[in-house]
């Protein structure tokens, strides 16, 4: 996980962080299963964002 994204995750309350980590894992799992390539993980408007070259950011 990118340090900037990790730092943002660490700012959330524990119960929220756990759910966000589950969602993050799901994103990476689906991208892998569909062979969509690398995931760009960054912050957009101060919140975690995920995108692949062939799709729109989440």
Biopython code that builds the backbone (N, CA, C, O; Angstrom):
import numpy as np
from Bio.PDB.StructureBuilder import StructureBuilder

atoms = [
    (1, "UNK", "N", (0.856, -1.173, 0.000)),
    (1, "UNK", "CA", (0.000, 0.000, 0.000)),
    (1, "UNK", "C", (0.899, 1.231, 0.000)),
    (1, "UNK", "O", (1.882, 1.305, 0.736)),
    (2, "UNK", "N", (0.541, 2.183, -0.833)),
    (2, "UNK", "CA", (1.255, 3.449, -0.889)),
    (2, "UNK", "C", (1.246, 4.115, 0.492)),
    (2, "UNK", "O", (0.238, 4.070, 1.196)),
    (3, "UNK", "N", (2.361, 4.728, 0.877)),
    (3, "UNK", "CA", (2.470, 5.331, 2.213)),
    (3, "UNK", "C", (1.408, 6.401, 2.449)),
    (3, "UNK", "O", (0.833, 6.470, 3.536)),
    (4, "UNK", "N", (1.144, 7.228, 1.456)),
    (4, "UNK", "CA", (0.142, 8.291, 1.615)),
    (4, "UNK", "C", (-1.240, 7.680, 1.856)),
    (4, "UNK", "O", (-1.999, 8.160, 2.698)),
    (5, "UNK", "N", (-1.554, 6.630, 1.119)),
    (5, "UNK", "CA", (-2.842, 5.956, 1.294)),
    (5, "UNK", "C", (-2.888, 5.269, 2.659)),
    (5, "UNK", "O", (-3.899, 5.342, 3.358)),
    (6, "UNK", "N", (-1.806, 4.609, 3.033)),
    (6, "UNK", "CA", (-1.746, 3.945, 4.346)),
    (6, "UNK", "C", (-1.938, 4.952, 5.474)),
    (6, "UNK", "O", (-2.671, 4.687, 6.427)),
    (7, "UNK", "N", (-1.283, 6.101, 5.368)),
    (7, "UNK", "CA", (-1.441, 7.136, 6.391)),
    (7, "UNK", "C", (-2.899, 7.574, 6.497)),
    (7, "UNK", "O", (-3.399, 7.815, 7.595)),
    (8, "UNK", "N", (-3.581, 7.676, 5.356)),
    (8, "UNK", "CA", (-4.992, 8.068, 5.373)),
    (8, "UNK", "C", (-5.839, 6.972, 6.027)),
    (8, "UNK", "O", (-6.724, 7.267, 6.830)),
    (9, "UNK", "N", (-5.570, 5.710, 5.683)),
    (9, "UNK", "CA", (-6.283, 4.588, 6.306)),
    (9, "UNK", "C", (-6.104, 4.631, 7.818)),
    (9, "UNK", "O", (-7.057, 4.406, 8.565)),
    (10, "UNK", "N", (-4.900, 4.917, 8.266)),
    (10, "UNK", "CA", (-4.602, 4.934, 9.701)),
    (10, "UNK", "C", (-5.355, 6.032, 10.448)),
    (10, "UNK", "O", (-5.486, 5.969, 11.670)),
    (11, "UNK", "N", (-5.850, 7.033, 9.728)),
    (11, "UNK", "CA", (-6.601, 8.127, 10.358)),
    (11, "UNK", "C", (-8.048, 7.748, 10.662)),
    (11, "UNK", "O", (-8.697, 8.388, 11.490)),
    (12, "UNK", "N", (-8.553, 6.718, 10.001)),
    (12, "UNK", "CA", (-9.937, 6.301, 10.222)),
    (12, "UNK", "C", (-10.062, 5.554, 11.547)),
    (12, "UNK", "O", (-9.094, 4.946, 12.003)),
    (13, "UNK", "N", (-11.243, 5.592, 12.173)),
    (13, "UNK", "CA", (-11.475, 4.754, 13.353)),
    (13, "UNK", "C", (-11.296, 3.282, 12.970)),
    (13, "UNK", "O", (-11.493, 2.906, 11.814)),
    (14, "UNK", "N", (-10.927, 2.466, 13.933)),
    (14, "UNK", "CA", (-10.606, 1.060, 13.671)),
    (14, "UNK", "C", (-11.730, 0.331, 12.938)),
    (14, "UNK", "O", (-11.468, -0.399, 11.982)),
    (15, "UNK", "N", (-12.977, 0.519, 13.372)),
    (15, "UNK", "CA", (-14.086, -0.204, 12.739)),
    (15, "UNK", "C", (-14.266, 0.202, 11.277)),
    (15, "UNK", "O", (-14.628, -0.634, 10.448)),
    (16, "UNK", "N", (-14.023, 1.451, 10.956)),
    (16, "UNK", "CA", (-14.109, 1.927, 9.572)),
    (16, "UNK", "C", (-12.922, 1.400, 8.771)),
    (16, "UNK", "O", (-13.085, 0.936, 7.643)),
    (17, "UNK", "N", (-11.746, 1.473, 9.352)),
    (17, "UNK", "CA", (-10.526, 1.020, 8.672)),
    (17, "UNK", "C", (-10.635, -0.457, 8.281)),
    (17, "UNK", "O", (-10.218, -0.842, 7.188)),
    (18, "UNK", "N", (-11.187, -1.272, 9.162)),
    (18, "UNK", "CA", (-11.348, -2.702, 8.866)),
    (18, "UNK", "C", (-12.216, -2.895, 7.627)),
    (18, "UNK", "O", (-11.873, -3.689, 6.752)),
    (19, "UNK", "N", (-13.319, -2.188, 7.544)),
    (19, "UNK", "CA", (-14.225, -2.305, 6.385)),
    (19, "UNK", "C", (-13.556, -1.787, 5.115)),
    (19, "UNK", "O", (-13.700, -2.383, 4.047)),
    (20, "UNK", "N", (-12.829, -0.685, 5.227)),
    (20, "UNK", "CA", (-12.136, -0.145, 4.055)),
    (20, "UNK", "C", (-11.054, -1.096, 3.556)),
    (20, "UNK", "O", (-10.850, -1.229, 2.350)),
    (21, "UNK", "N", (-10.369, -1.748, 4.467)),
    (21, "UNK", "CA", (-9.357, -2.731, 4.063)),
    (21, "UNK", "C", (-10.012, -3.923, 3.367)),
    (21, "UNK", "O", (-9.446, -4.476, 2.424)),
    (22, "UNK", "N", (-11.200, -4.321, 3.824)),
    (22, "UNK", "CA", (-11.934, -5.397, 3.154)),
    (22, "UNK", "C", (-12.314, -4.981, 1.738)),
    (22, "UNK", "O", (-12.180, -5.768, 0.802)),
    (23, "UNK", "N", (-12.788, -3.748, 1.579)),
    (23, "UNK", "CA", (-13.133, -3.243, 0.248)),
    (23, "UNK", "C", (-11.905, -3.163, -0.649)),
    (23, "UNK", "O", (-11.966, -3.516, -1.826)),
    (24, "UNK", "N", (-10.796, -2.700, -0.094)),
    (24, "UNK", "CA", (-9.545, -2.610, -0.852)),
    (24, "UNK", "C", (-9.135, -3.996, -1.341)),
    (24, "UNK", "O", (-8.788, -4.168, -2.510)),
    (25, "UNK", "N", (-9.176, -4.980, -0.452)),
    (25, "UNK", "CA", (-8.827, -6.348, -0.834)),
    (25, "UNK", "C", (-9.749, -6.873, -1.928)),
    (25, "UNK", "O", (-9.300, -7.571, -2.837)),
    (26, "UNK", "N", (-11.028, -6.544, -1.846)),
    (26, "UNK", "CA", (-11.988, -6.963, -2.860)),
    (26, "UNK", "C", (-11.657, -6.339, -4.214)),
    (26, "UNK", "O", (-11.721, -7.018, -5.239)),
    (27, "UNK", "N", (-11.308, -5.065, -4.227)),
    (27, "UNK", "CA", (-10.918, -4.395, -5.475)),
    (27, "UNK", "C", (-9.741, -5.126, -6.108)),
    (27, "UNK", "O", (-9.783, -5.458, -7.293)),
    (28, "UNK", "N", (-8.695, -5.377, -5.334)),
    (28, "UNK", "CA", (-7.511, -6.045, -5.874)),
    (28, "UNK", "C", (-7.830, -7.477, -6.325)),
    (28, "UNK", "O", (-7.291, -7.942, -7.329)),
    (29, "UNK", "N", (-8.693, -8.166, -5.598)),
    (29, "UNK", "CA", (-9.078, -9.531, -5.967)),
    (29, "UNK", "C", (-9.808, -9.545, -7.309)),
    (29, "UNK", "O", (-9.495, -10.357, -8.180)),
    (30, "UNK", "N", (-10.773, -8.653, -7.475)),
    (30, "UNK", "CA", (-11.553, -8.608, -8.715)),
    (30, "UNK", "C", (-10.673, -8.208, -9.892)),
    (30, "UNK", "O", (-10.778, -8.787, -10.973)),
    (31, "UNK", "N", (-9.812, -7.228, -9.689)),
    (31, "UNK", "CA", (-8.898, -6.810, -10.756)),
    (31, "UNK", "C", (-8.026, -7.983, -11.183)),
    (31, "UNK", "O", (-7.793, -8.184, -12.375)),
    (32, "UNK", "N", (-7.548, -8.749, -10.228)),
    (32, "UNK", "CA", (-6.717, -9.912, -10.532)),
    (32, "UNK", "C", (-7.516, -10.984, -11.274)),
    (32, "UNK", "O", (-7.050, -11.525, -12.277)),
    (33, "UNK", "N", (-8.714, -11.289, -10.782)),
    (33, "UNK", "CA", (-9.545, -12.319, -11.409)),
    (33, "UNK", "C", (-9.909, -11.963, -12.842)),
    (33, "UNK", "O", (-9.986, -12.842, -13.701)),
    (34, "UNK", "N", (-10.133, -10.686, -13.104)),
    (34, "UNK", "CA", (-10.511, -10.235, -14.444)),
    (34, "UNK", "C", (-9.307, -9.867, -15.301)),
    (34, "UNK", "O", (-9.457, -9.442, -16.447)),
    (35, "UNK", "N", (-8.112, -10.033, -14.738)),
    (35, "UNK", "CA", (-6.865, -9.745, -15.450)),
    (35, "UNK", "C", (-6.890, -8.339, -16.064)),
    (35, "UNK", "O", (-6.662, -8.166, -17.261)),
    (36, "UNK", "N", (-7.171, -7.345, -15.220)),
    (36, "UNK", "CA", (-7.289, -5.962, -15.684)),
    (36, "UNK", "C", (-5.985, -5.180, -15.602)),
    (36, "UNK", "O", (-5.947, -4.004, -15.962)),
    (37, "UNK", "N", (-4.929, -5.812, -15.139)),
    (37, "UNK", "CA", (-3.636, -5.135, -15.066)),
    (37, "UNK", "C", (-3.385, -4.545, -13.693)),
    (37, "UNK", "O", (-3.978, -4.954, -12.695)),
    (38, "UNK", "N", (-2.494, -3.576, -13.674)),
    (38, "UNK", "CA", (-2.096, -2.947, -12.413)),
    (38, "UNK", "C", (-3.160, -1.984, -11.906)),
    (38, "UNK", "O", (-3.861, -1.337, -12.685)),
    (39, "UNK", "N", (-3.264, -1.905, -10.604)),
    (39, "UNK", "CA", (-4.185, -0.973, -9.949)),
    (39, "UNK", "C", (-3.395, 0.250, -9.512)),
    (39, "UNK", "O", (-2.369, 0.134, -8.840)),
    (40, "UNK", "N", (-3.881, 1.419, -9.897)),
    (40, "UNK", "CA", (-3.295, 2.668, -9.423)),
    (40, "UNK", "C", (-4.038, 3.054, -8.149)),
    (40, "UNK", "O", (-5.234, 3.344, -8.180)),
    (41, "UNK", "N", (-3.325, 3.055, -7.037)),
    (41, "UNK", "CA", (-3.909, 3.379, -5.737)),
    (41, "UNK", "C", (-3.389, 4.744, -5.321)),
    (41, "UNK", "O", (-2.180, 4.954, -5.227)),
    (42, "UNK", "N", (-4.306, 5.674, -5.072)),
    (42, "UNK", "CA", (-3.900, 7.038, -4.726)),
    (42, "UNK", "C", (-4.992, 7.687, -3.884)),
    (42, "UNK", "O", (-5.993, 7.056, -3.545)),
    (43, "UNK", "N", (-4.784, 8.950, -3.555)),
    (43, "UNK", "CA", (-5.822, 9.732, -2.887)),
    (43, "UNK", "C", (-6.424, 10.698, -3.895)),
    (43, "UNK", "O", (-5.701, 11.368, -4.632)),
    (44, "UNK", "N", (-7.730, 10.767, -3.922)),
    (44, "UNK", "CA", (-8.467, 11.742, -4.722)),
    (44, "UNK", "C", (-9.391, 12.471, -3.763)),
    (44, "UNK", "O", (-10.179, 11.848, -3.051)),
    (45, "UNK", "N", (-9.294, 13.777, -3.749)),
    (45, "UNK", "CA", (-10.083, 14.582, -2.817)),
    (45, "UNK", "C", (-9.889, 14.105, -1.383)),
    (45, "UNK", "O", (-10.806, 14.168, -0.564)),
    (46, "UNK", "N", (-8.677, 13.624, -1.092)),
    (46, "UNK", "CA", (-8.328, 13.207, 0.256)),
    (46, "UNK", "C", (-8.800, 11.819, 0.656)),
    (46, "UNK", "O", (-8.646, 11.422, 1.811)),
    (47, "UNK", "N", (-9.375, 11.077, -0.287)),
    (47, "UNK", "CA", (-9.890, 9.741, 0.008)),
    (47, "UNK", "C", (-9.242, 8.709, -0.909)),
    (47, "UNK", "O", (-8.848, 9.046, -2.026)),
    (48, "UNK", "N", (-9.122, 7.451, -0.461)),
    (48, "UNK", "CA", (-8.525, 6.406, -1.293)),
    (48, "UNK", "C", (-9.278, 6.236, -2.612)),
    (48, "UNK", "O", (-10.508, 6.265, -2.655)),
    (49, "UNK", "N", (-8.509, 6.057, -3.682)),
    (49, "UNK", "CA", (-9.065, 5.881, -5.016)),
    (49, "UNK", "C", (-8.296, 4.772, -5.719)),
    (49, "UNK", "O", (-7.084, 4.639, -5.545)),
    (50, "UNK", "N", (-9.005, 3.979, -6.514)),
    (50, "UNK", "CA", (-8.410, 2.846, -7.216)),
    (50, "UNK", "C", (-8.843, 2.901, -8.668)),
    (50, "UNK", "O", (-10.015, 3.131, -8.966)),
    (51, "UNK", "N", (-7.883, 2.688, -9.581)),
    (51, "UNK", "CA", (-8.234, 2.674, -10.997)),
    (51, "UNK", "C", (-7.287, 1.761, -11.764)),
    (51, "UNK", "O", (-6.163, 1.490, -11.339)),
    (52, "UNK", "N", (-7.774, 1.299, -12.900)),
    (52, "UNK", "CA", (-6.973, 0.546, -13.856)),
    (52, "UNK", "C", (-7.030, 1.311, -15.171)),
    (52, "UNK", "O", (-7.894, 2.168, -15.358)),
    (53, "UNK", "N", (-6.120, 1.006, -16.073)),
    (53, "UNK", "CA", (-6.037, 1.757, -17.328)),
    (53, "UNK", "C", (-7.316, 1.694, -18.149)),
    (53, "UNK", "O", (-7.617, 2.628, -18.892)),
    (54, "UNK", "N", (-8.067, 0.618, -18.031)),
    (54, "UNK", "CA", (-9.244, 0.427, -18.879)),
    (54, "UNK", "C", (-10.560, 0.798, -18.207)),
    (54, "UNK", "O", (-11.625, 0.479, -18.736)),
    (55, "UNK", "N", (-10.512, 1.464, -17.053)),
    (55, "UNK", "CA", (-11.757, 1.752, -16.351)),
    (55, "UNK", "C", (-11.750, 3.085, -15.642)),
    (55, "UNK", "O", (-10.774, 3.833, -15.690)),
    (56, "UNK", "N", (-12.842, 3.362, -14.993)),
    (56, "UNK", "CA", (-13.000, 4.593, -14.226)),
    (56, "UNK", "C", (-12.546, 4.373, -12.789)),
    (56, "UNK", "O", (-12.635, 3.260, -12.270)),
    (57, "UNK", "N", (-12.062, 5.431, -12.145)),
    (57, "UNK", "CA", (-11.635, 5.304, -10.743)),
    (57, "UNK", "C", (-12.807, 4.981, -9.815)),
    (57, "UNK", "O", (-13.951, 5.368, -10.054)),
    (58, "UNK", "N", (-12.471, 4.257, -8.749)),
    (58, "UNK", "CA", (-13.434, 4.001, -7.663)),
    (58, "UNK", "C", (-13.056, 4.866, -6.490)),
    (58, "UNK", "O", (-13.721, 4.826, -5.455)),
]
sb = StructureBuilder()
sb.init_structure("model")
sb.init_model(0)
sb.init_chain("A")
sb.init_seg("    ")
for serial, (resi, resn, name, xyz) in enumerate(atoms, 1):
    if name == "N":
        sb.init_residue(resn, " ", resi, " ")
    sb.init_atom(name, np.array(xyz, "f"), 0.0, 1.0, " ", f" {name:<3s}", serial, name[0])
structure = sb.get_structure()
